[in-house]
Amino acid sequence: MVLLRFLLVAFNVVVITFLIYNMIDVVQRPPERTKKLIIIIGGLFLLLAPLGIFFGLFTPTFQYFIIYPIAIGLFIYLTKKL
């Protein structure tokens, strides 16, 4: 159980760092303001999920481990399409 918790924390640290990096990269790009706003709002929602787990607002479930990587993949796709 300790190993699983450590892997969850390590995964979330990597994801949070990656999300912040991509959001900063999107802000510096020249696309339309509305596209930037959508990506920034989506990135903030994705940042709130692991922070909610760290602060104990909700517990990680099986659905989290399935849906969260898909959402991260969609976020990466959106940031690369700009």
SELORO-709642 format. One record per residue (C-alpha): residue in one letter; x, y, z. Coordinates in steps of 0.2 Angstrom, whole numbers, padded with zeros to 4 digits, always signed. Each point is the difference from the previous one (the first is absolute). Layout:
// SELORO-709642
aXYZ...
//
This chain:
// SELORO-709642
m+0000+0000+0000v+0014+0012+0004l+0008-0004-0017l-0017+0004-0009r-0001+0016+0010f+0017+0005-0005l-0003-0004-0018l-0016+0011+0000v+0009+0015+0007a+0015-0002-0012f-0012-0001-0015n-0010+0015+0006v+0016+0010+0003v+0005-0003-0018v-0017+0004-0007i-0001+0016+0010t+0017+0005-0006f-0005-0004-0018l-0017+0009+0001i+0008+0016+0007y+0014-0001-0014n-0013-0002-0014m-0011+0014+0007i+0014+0012+0000d+0005-0005-0017v-0018+0003-0006v+0000+0017+0008q+0015+0005-0010r-0006-0006-0017p-0009+0012-0012p-0017-0009-0002e-0017+0008+0003r-0005+0005+0018t-0015-0012+0001k+0010-0015-0005k+0013+0005+0014l-0014+0002+0012i-0007-0017-0003i+0016-0009+0002i+0005+0010+0016i-0017-0004+0008g+0002-0019-0005g+0017+0000+0007l-0006+0008+0016f-0013-0014+0002l+0013-0013-0003l+0011+0008+0013l-0014+0000+0013a-0003-0019-0001p+0017-0005+0007l+0000+0014+0012g-0017-0006+0006i+0007-0017+0004f+0015+0007+0009f-0011+0011+0011g-0012-0014+0003l-0015+0007-0008f-0003-0016-0009t+0008-0017-0001p+0008-0007-0016t-0011-0013-0008f+0002-0012-0014q-0009+0012-0011y+0013+0014+0004f+0013-0012-0007i-0009-0003-0016i-0007+0018-0004y+0014+0011+0006p+0013-0007-0012i-0013+0002-0014a-0003+0018+0005i+0019+0003+0000g+0001-0007-0017l-0014+0011-0006f+0009+0015+0008i+0016-0004-0009y-0009-0002-0017l-0008+0017+0002t+0016+0009+0005k+0009-0008-0015k-0014+0004-0012l+0003+0019+0003
//
